[in-house]
Amino acid sequence: MTTGISSGSGTAKILTLICMLMLSATGCLRPRIGPRSLPRDREMYSMSLADSWKQLTLLNLVKMRYLDPPVFVDVGNIVSSYTLLQSGSLTGNIGSGGLTGNSAVLGGSVSFANTPTITYTPLTGNAYIKGLTTPLSAANIFRIIQNGAAADLILLSSVQSINDLQNEQASMTGIRPADPGFHRVRELLRSIQLSGAVRINVKEDDKKRETTLLTFRKKDIPPDIQAEMAELRRLLRLNPDATEFTLVSEPTPSSDTEIAVMTRSIMGILQNMAAEVEVPPEDMAQHRAVPGVEAGHTLPDVVPMIRVRSAKDRPDDAFVSLRYRDTWFWVADGDLDSKRAFMQLMNLFTAMDTGSPKESLPIVTIPSR
């Protein structure tokens, strides 16, 4: 009797140990859900959203080169729901004494599910279209420069003209080169910006109307920067002795103390960047895309804003890439100038003023369990 009990107890201990191991194994799934899942989920969704937004921006650039209408879709809500179910069972027959035939049945089940709910909102409506097609504020453009953005890149992408000097312009017939003085103005403003000799001021008159001023310092300016400031005044036909110049959103200045700036809309920036998307020569030969840059070629007298490359094979090292019309298009990861222009375009979309409060997003109902 004692021997039988000892044998049965040993068998029971083994079976109990196996059951405990099974249940503890299911417990390994617990760190994947609950509070501990928050850092991982936020990181993964953040990376996925960023990659998706980059691909959507590139897709619309490429589509505009082919005269396909751009479509923008925003991600409204992301709700990640986790379910973890686990169970275990142990049944058996343990003999004693001289009886044999000990038996046991060990069972268990584990199920784990992650069911995210994501809502997509097409960006449409009068306010959004107005935001796309309304020229950017000249004052805001120069405030961006004041905050450290490169003046030469901002002027190249966002400004159509400055004191009658015309920027390059894309159209159905190709890319028209800029006036020679325009690119020199960009270079001079960038150099003066780096020296700290220029700043933006906003003044109010008696009627509380704001006036944006571009101010040049006079003291402690190196001789080379003074020479560049004199050249900038000459190119823009500004008063050589004035230090404050009023920014106006007009085609031409009304005096030699005004800087008249015509800006582009976001859609205009898209149109001009799209012309620099390299398309296969066969697409150009068959008139599938509007004139612009062809793969493997450059246009004389045109300063590129961005380089979107194309090939039949998938690129090995891309900052962003996608397949469209059986062709791969991408921005190279090592092309810092193109990456900077691309990110500037994305930031303009993010900061775009639609002129009205944000529309209500769809209501998502999550069932409770």
Buried (B, 14 or more C-beta within 10 A) or exposed (E): EEEBEEBBEEBBEEBEEBBEEBBEEBEEBEEBBEEEBEEEBEEEBEEEEEEEBBEBBBBBBBBBBBEBEBEBEBBBBBEBEBEBEBEBEBEEEBBBEEEEEBEBEBEBEBEEEEEEEEBEBEBEEEBBEBBBEBBBBBBBBBBBBBEEBBBBBBBBBBBBBBBBBBBBBBEEEBBBBBBEBBBBBBBBBBBBBEBEBBBBEEEEEEEEEEBBBBBBBEEEBEEEBBEBBEBBBEBBEBEEEEEEBBBBBBEEBEEBBBBBBBBBBBBBBBBBBBBBBBBBEEBBEEEBBBBBBBBEEEBEEBBBBBBBBBBEEEBEEBBBBBEBBEBBBBBBBEBEEBBBBBEBBBEBBEEBEBEEEEEEEEEEEEEEE
